[in-house]
Amino acid sequence: MQFNLTGKNILLGVTGSISAYKACDIARLFVNAGANVFVVMSPSATKFVSALTFEGLTRHAVLTQESESWASDLNHIEIGKKCDIFVIAPITANSINKLSKGIADNILLQTALAFSRPILIAPSANTQMLQNHYTAGSLKMLAVNEYRIIQPQEKLLACGDVGLGALATPQEIVAQSIQALYNDEFWKDRKVVITGGGTKEKIDEIRYLSNFSSGKMAKALVLALHSKGADICYITSNDSEDLPNDVYIINIESAKELLDYTVDAVRVAKKGKMSKATMNSSEPIRLIQKEPYLFMVSAVSDYTPTFPQEGKLKKSLLGDNWSLELQKTEDILSSINKDGIVTVGFKAEMDSINGLKNAKKLITDKGVDAVCYNLLNNSQSFGTDDNEITFITNQETKPLLKDKKLPLALKILDEVQGLSS
């Protein structure tokens, strides 16, 4: 899933780290998403990757110590004026320490000092160099001054040591950059719980009952909410690869696990929210937490095996006909205490006559604030990259045009924003 960054101008800074070559992938991801990418390289960075490589990727001249020109906008003052964010990836321990002290002794640091919009830095260095108290102090100082720090990975480093210091993945750097571009005050730091994927009900150790849900719509909502700065807890039975590292992910399988973890996540999301009793009392007033949201996108199994077995059931013992005893699973939407949290249910139907009516009943029967209704044709409707949603509240029924799931998720967020008290 890819955001459309058309119209966005991104300044990419590259310093002299062994991982400088990975900046090529970062530039490519930005360009593929439609952004204009401009590159500035420190003198030591050009020892690892040539400026010509980035010019080929971005189709823009690269700012280096040698190419700086005051006859055009290819200089450390003008290049930043047209850019929305400045992403320095990788940034070395040397550049981190200089940047925190306001030292501008090369073209990249001069550009950073002159840049007035959000700056993101992705460190890449030996573990000891990053954990040295000077570097650690510099990172804290930069964070205090509203630099966004994209945390490095812990893995085998180029020097042969194993530890924290490897550059964050290009996907992670792009995700954090998108959040810097699209940060939304309404969603910023708002606690959101999202459930996704089809549950798996254990028959024995190798068999289970499930459904065709791919979890793609839930994943699109996670990405859309992350781009706006929400504090997300994602409870899923499907893969969670390529999601930003700061999304809190809980992997589940059964409907019972989904219920237990969702109840707990909702409780945590509501913790600290001011009650009406507190507002009307003489007690000291606490800060009001933004009202949390719950998106129930999971496709929950209606039934589960009554007697799940240990080991593997043998076909020779089961015979030619096998009757599997099932019991009804607990209804999650009905079980959750929805006071103090905006709840959005998702309803997939194949009944073109009664489907919409059934979806509307969720508002009255299960007490949700809104329903995203999806009419499916058959099992082939699952796992597609696009979707068509009808957004339902007590006040209106609004069709959202068929679209890719990520743009559709952003449309849904525009609609649910009005539900918060």
N, C-alpha and C positions, 0 to 999 in steps of 0.2 A: 504494500500500500504506500502510495507516494503523495505527499502534499504538493500542491501547485504553488510554486514560488515565483510565478511570472510577475514581473514588475518589482521584485526585490533585488537590491544591490548588496552584495556581500563582499567584504574585504577579508581575504584570507592571508594571514601572516605565517611565514615558515622560518623557523630558526634552525641552527645547525645541530640537529639531533640525528642519530642513526635512523630514526623512524621518519625522517623528512619525506621519504618516498611515499609514505602513506597519505601525505597531503594531496597527492595526485588523485587518489580515490575519493577523498573528501571533496575536492574541486569537481570531480566528475559527477558525484551524487547531487551536488548543488546545481550544476549545469543541467543535468537530466531532469531536474524538477522545475526548470524554467528560469532559474535565477541568473542574473548577471554577476559574474565572479571576477574580482580584481585581486591580484596577488602582489604582496610585497615580501621580499626575501632579505634576510640578514646576510652579510657577506659570507659567513660560515655556512649558511644553508646552501649556497650555490656550489659548495664543494661536494654536496651529496646529490643534488638534483639540479639540472640546468634550468635557467629561466625559459628557454625555448620549449621545454616540455610543458610548462604551465601555459605558455602562450598558445600552444597547439590545443590544449584542453579547453581554455577559456575564450580564445579568440580576442584577447586583450593584451596589450603590452604590459610586461611585468616591471614593477618598480624595484630597482636594485640601487646600490650605491653608485654604480656606473651609469645606469640609465636615467637617473633623475634629471628632469628638465624643467626649467622655469619658463620655457616658451610654450608649454602645454600644461595640462592638468596632471602630468605624470611626475608629481613631487609629493613630499610628505605632508603638505598642507592640503592641497586640492583633492588628492585621491580619496581622502576620508569624507569630504563634504558630500559626496554623492552616494555614500554607503549607509545602509541601515544598521548593520552590526559589523564588528571587527572580531574575527575568530582567529586566534593564534594557536595553530596546531601543526606540529608540536611546538611546545615552548620548553627550552632547556632550564636547568637550575640557575645557570648564569643569567639568563634573560629574566627569570622570575625575580631574582634578587635585585637586579638593576631596575626593573620596572617598579618594584615596590618603593625604591628610593628616588624615583623620578629621574634616573640617569638616562640620557638619550644620546649615547655615543655611537649609534649606527642608524641606518635609515629606517629599520623596522621600529626601533624604540622611539625615534623621533615621530614617526607616524602615530604610534600609540599615545604618546604624550599630547599630540594635537587632536586626537579623536575625542569627540564629545558625546558619542552615543554608546550603547551597551558594548562592552568588551568581554569576550569569553576566552579563557585560556585552557589548553589541554596539556598538562605537564607530561614530559617523557624524559626520564633520567634514571640513573642508578638509584637503588633503594636508599642507600646511605646518603647520597647527595640530596635526595628529596626530604629525608627525615632529619638531616642536619638542622640544628636549632635555628640557624640563620635562614635557611630556606623555608622551614616550617613557619617561622615568624613572618617571613615575607608573604607567604600564602595567606596567613591570617590578616595581614595588613591589606592585601589586595581585596580579600573578601569583605572587609569592613568598608572599603571604598567602592563596593558594589561591582567588583569584577566577579563574573560567574566562573567558578572553578569546575571543570569537567574532570572528574576523578580518574586517575590512571588505573590500569588493570594489574592484578597480581599474577605473574607468570614467569616463565623463563625469559630472562632479559638478554640482550645482545652481548653483554659482557660475560655471560655464562652464569651469573647469579640468578637465584630464584627469589622473587619478591615483588613488592609494589613498585611500579615505575613504568610499566609498558603503556604506551599511548592507548587511550580509549579507542574502541572500534570506530571506524568512519560513520557507521550508522548511529552510534550513540552521540557522536559529536554533532551530526546533522540534527538529530532529535532535540538536543539541548539548544541548538541554534534556532530551530523552529519555535521552541518555547519562548526564546528571547524575542523573536519577531512578533509572535501572536499572543503574548501574555495578555490576559483579560482580567480586569479588576474584579468583575463579578465572580469568576471562577478561581482566581488566584488563592491558593491555600484552602479552598473549600474542600471538605472531606467528601469523597464520592466512593461508593461501593458499587462494583459492577460484577455481575455473574455471567459466565459464558460457557458455551459448549454443551454437549449432551452428556447426561450422567450415565455411568456404567454400573449395572446391577449384577453383582457376582453370582454366577451359577456354581462354578467350582473354580479351581485355581487357574484354569486356562480359558474358561468361557464366561461370557457376560451378556446381559440384555442391554441394548443401547438404541440410539436413533441416528439419523443422518446429519444432525447439526454439526456444522464445521467450526462454529465459534468466530467466524470472520466478522460478523456484525458487532459482536462484543469487542473484538480486538480493534475494530475501527473506532468505536466509542472511546476506548482506552487512549488511542493515539490522539483523537480529537480533543479529549479532556486534558491530556498531558500538554498539548500545544498551548492550552489556555492557562496552564499553571495549577491545575487541580491537584489535590493530595489524594492519590488513588489507591484503593485496595481492590485488586482484581482476583476473583475466585473463579477458577476455571478447571475444566476437565480436559481441555485441549492444549495444544502447544502454545508456549508463551515466548517463543524465540523472536528476536529482533525488537522486543519491547524495551523502552528506556529503563536504565538500571534503577531509577528512583521510583518506579512503580512497584508497590508491595504486592507480590504475587503469592496466592495460596493455591496449591494444586490439590484437587479433590477427585474422587471417582463417583461415589454413590450419592443418591438423593439425600440420605441421612447425613452424610458428611457436608453436603452443600447446605442443608438446613442449619446444622450446628455452627458452621463457620460463618454463615451469613448472619445469623442471630447475633453472634459474638462481634462481627465486624460492624453491624449496625449500632450495637451498644457502644462500641468504642467511638464510632463516628459522632454519636449524639452526646458523648461525654463532655460536660462543661457548658452545654448549651443552656442559656438562661431560661428558667421557667417563668410562667406568669405569676406564680406565688412569690418567687424571688423579686420580681419586678414590683410587686405591690407591698412588699414588706419593708421594714426599716433596716434590714441587713445591708452590709456594704455591697454595692453592685459590682459584679464581676464583668469583665469584658465580654461582649456578646460574640460568640463564635458564629460564623456564617452557617446558615441552615444546611445540613448535609443532604445529599441526594443518594438514592438507591435506584440502579438500573438492573432490573431482573430480566436478563437476556437469555439465560440458560434454558435449554430444552430438557425439562425434568421428566424422568421416567414416571409413568403413572403407577406402575406395578414393579415389585421386586420379588425375587424368589423367596419363598417362606423359609426354606431350609438350605441355604448355601452350603456347599460341601467343601471339606478339606481335600486336597489332592485332586486327582482327575477321575471323573466318572467314566467307567469302562462301558463302551458300546455293547460288549458281549453280555454285560449284566443288565443293561437297560432294556434289551430286546428290540423288536421291530417297531414298537410304538412306545413313546415316552410322554407321559403326562407330567408337566412341570407345574407344581402348585405355586401360585403367586398371591401376594397380598398387596393391598393398596398402599402407596407411599403417602406420607403426610404432605398436605398442601402447604408449600413454603410461603406463598404470598399471603395466605390466610393466617399463618402462624406467627408472622413477624409483627411486632409492635411498631406500627407506622406513625405513631405520634412523634412529632418533632423532626420528621424526615420526609422529604419529597420523594414519592415513590412512582417510578415509571415502569409499567409492565410491558412485556412484549408478547404478542399473540400471533402465532402462525396457524392458518386455517386452510383447508382445501375445499370447504363448502362455500361456493360462490353465492349461494342464496342466503344462508344463515350466518356466514362467517363474520360479517361486520356486526350483526346484532350480538353474536357471542362475545366479540371483542369489547363492545360497549358495556356488557354486563360485568366485566371485570371491575369497572369503576364503582358500581353499587355493591356487587357481591363480595369483592375483596378489598375495597377501600383504597384503591390506588388513585393517584392524582391524574395520571394520564396513561394512555395505552398506545403503543406503536403496533399497528395491525398490518400483517403481511399475508396476502392471499397467494398460496402456492399452487402450482399446477400438478406436480408429482414429485417423486424423490429426486429427480434431476434438478429441481429448483434449489436444492441445498448445495452449499459450497461454491456458488457463483460469485463473481467479483462485483456484481451490481445487485440492487434490491429496489423494491418499491414499497413505500410505507404510507399508511394513512394514520395521521396523528389525531388522537381522540381525547377530548376532555369533556367535562360536563357542559361546557359552553359551545364547543364547536367540533366538527369533524372536518379535518383539513388534509386533502391528499397532497403528499410530497412527491414530486415527479421522480420517475425512475432515474437512478444515478449510481455511480460507483459508490461503494459502501463508505469510504472515508468522507467524500463530500456530503453524502446523505447523513452521516453521523453529525457533521457540523450543522446541517439544517435542523436536525433533531434538537441539538443544544440551543439553537436560536429559539425554538418553540418552547422548550421546557424552562428556559430562563424566566419566563413570566409566571411560573407556578410558585416561585419562592415567596414566602411571606415577608 
